[in-house]
């Protein structure tokens, strides 16, 4: 991954890191967790 937390494969898609609060969304005093997100490229979407 790059320093900004992203990675791209041409024709396949991209992965990126995002920080999110707990699933409930309640206000609590803990650090955010890190989740990986995937966005499919247009070529992959049409192939499926």
Secondary structure, 3 states (H helix, E strand, C coil): CCCCCEEEECCCEEEEEEEECCCCCCCCCCCCEEEEEEEECHHHHHHC
